[in-house]
Amino acid sequence: MNQLNVLRAANYPRMPWKNGGGSTEEITRDAGTGLDGFGWRLSIADIGESGGFSTFAGYQRVITVLQGAGMTLTVDGQATRPLLPLDPFAFSGESQVSCALLGGAIRDFNLIYAPDRYNARLQWLEGEQRFFSSASTLLIFSVAQQVQVELGNSAPEVLGLHDCLQLDGNSGLLEVVVAGQCCVIELTVV
């Protein structure tokens, strides 16, 4: 049975980084508490200065700058391209990672998932888009003041800035229509 939740940005709990260097607003996760036991997790981090990232052995990470000029990562000794707003970048959670900010503080959006438990697809959309998803978990994260989401024949949901729609338990091919700038994440159990 499908379970639909609209998560509001004003209610996201703040939790410390694993390495103690800052804090994160946790949007949602599949299970566990603190920094343990989850198969996937979405969060927003505020990065005020260049420095190291926490490691998450056994996980894959996808990071996207939301606000600010951007950053460059060094992943296991290799520099990345400049990561500008809404330009996602994936790397292993086991990697040694540090960031150099390109022009001051940033906010970033993070998907961390266990690839031995989930397949994940992340894409940024703009304007009105129609697509079909068979993912068991569908997450739609708004980066606009208003994003409208229609799932199948259900009534439209309206998301504000950084709100997230979470649909769990999808078992069929679901028609999805989004209007506005957002990130769509599809997670399927391996």
N, C-alpha and C positions, 0 to 999 in steps of 0.2 A: 504494500500500500504506500502511495506517495505521501511524504510528509514535507510540507512547505513551511518555511520560516523566513520572515523578513527581519534581518538583524540591523539595528540602527547604530550608526557610528557613535552616537552620544553614550551608548551603553557598553562599549567595548572595554573589558578590564585591562588595566596596565600591569605588566609583569616585568621583572628584571631580566636583562640578557643573561644567557648562560655564563658568559665570561665576566659579568659584572660591570661592563663598560657603558651601560645605558639601559633603556627600557623600550618595551614594545607594547603596542595595543594589539591584543589578540582578538581577531575577528571571529574565528570559529575553528573547530577541529573535529576529528571523528571520535576520539576517545582519549582517556588518560587525564592526568592532572599535572600541573606544573610543566616541566620540560621532559616528562617521561610518558611512555606508553602510547603516544599517538601514531597513527598511520599516515595522517596528513594534517597540516595546520596552515591557516592563513593568518597573516599579521601585517601590521604597519609599524615600521621602526623610524625613529627620529635619530639621525646621525648628525651630531654637532661638530665633529672633528674627524680628521683622517685617523685610521687605526685598524686594528685587527678584528676579524669576525670570529664568532663562536664556531666550533666544529660540531657537526652532527653526523657521527659515523653511522653508516647504513641508510642514509637519506640522500635524496637529490634535492637541489634547491633551484628555484627560479626567482630572480629578483628584478624589480622594475622601479626606476626612479619615478616618484609621483610629483614631487615639488622640489624646486631648487635647480641649479645649473646642471648638476649631474656629478658623475664620479668615474674614476678608472679603478678597476680592480687588478690586483696582482694575485693570480691563482697558481699555487705551486711554482712560484718564481716567474710566471709568464704574465706580462701585462695584457689587459683586454683592450678593446676599442673603447673610446669614451662612451659611457653609458648615459644617454640623455633621457629626458622625460618620455615615458611610455615606450621605451626600447628594452624589452626583456632580455635577460641573460641567464643561462642555466649553467650550473656547476655542481660537482660532487660535494656533499656535506662533509666528507672526510678531508677535503682539500684544506691546505693552509692558505687563508685568504686575508688580504688587507685592502683597504680602500684609500684612495687619495681624492678628496673632494675637489671639484673643478671651480668652485666659486662660492664657498660658504655652505652652510647647513642644508641638508636635504631631508625629505621623507621618502621612504621606499616601501614597496609592497612586496611581500614574500610568500611564496608557496614552498613549503617543505613537505616532502612525501617520501614514503618508503617504497622504492620501486619493486621490491620483492613482494609487496602486498597490493600495490595499486599501479595501474597505468594512468598517466595524466596527460591532458592536453590543455594548454593555456594559449589564448589568443586575445588580442585587443581589437575591439570593434568601434566603429564610429558611424553615426547616421542611423538609418533604419536598416536592419538586417534580419533576414529570415533564414533559419537553418533547422536541421533535425538532429536530435541527440538521442542516443541509446545508453548514455552513461548512467550508472546507478546513482551517482551524486553529481548534481549540476550546481555550480556557484556562479552568480553574476554580481560583480563588484562595480559600483558606479564611481566614475571620476568626473561626473557632471552634476550640476545643481539638481537636475531631474533626469531620470532614465525610466522609461516605461517598459515593462516586461509582460508579455503574454505567453502563457504556457498552455498549449492545446486550446481547449475551449473555455478555460477558466477566465475569470474577470481579470483585467489588467492590474498589475501591482506597480506602484510608483516608488522609486528609490531616490533618496537625496544623496548629496555628496558623501562618498565613502560608505554608504549603506551597502548591504550584501543580501541578496536573495539566495537561500539554500534550499534545494530540493533533494531529498533523500528517498531512496526506495524506488526509483524509476526502473521499470522492467520492460518497457516497450520503446518504440520509436516515437519521440515526443517532438511536436512542432514548437519552435521557440521563435518569437519575434521580439527584438529589442530595438528601442528607439532612443539614441543617445550614446555618449562615449562610455564604454565599459570594458571590463575584462571578463571573459567567459572561461571558466575552468570546468573541465569534464574529468571526473574520476571514476574509474571502473576497477572493481576488485579483480586481481590477477587470478 
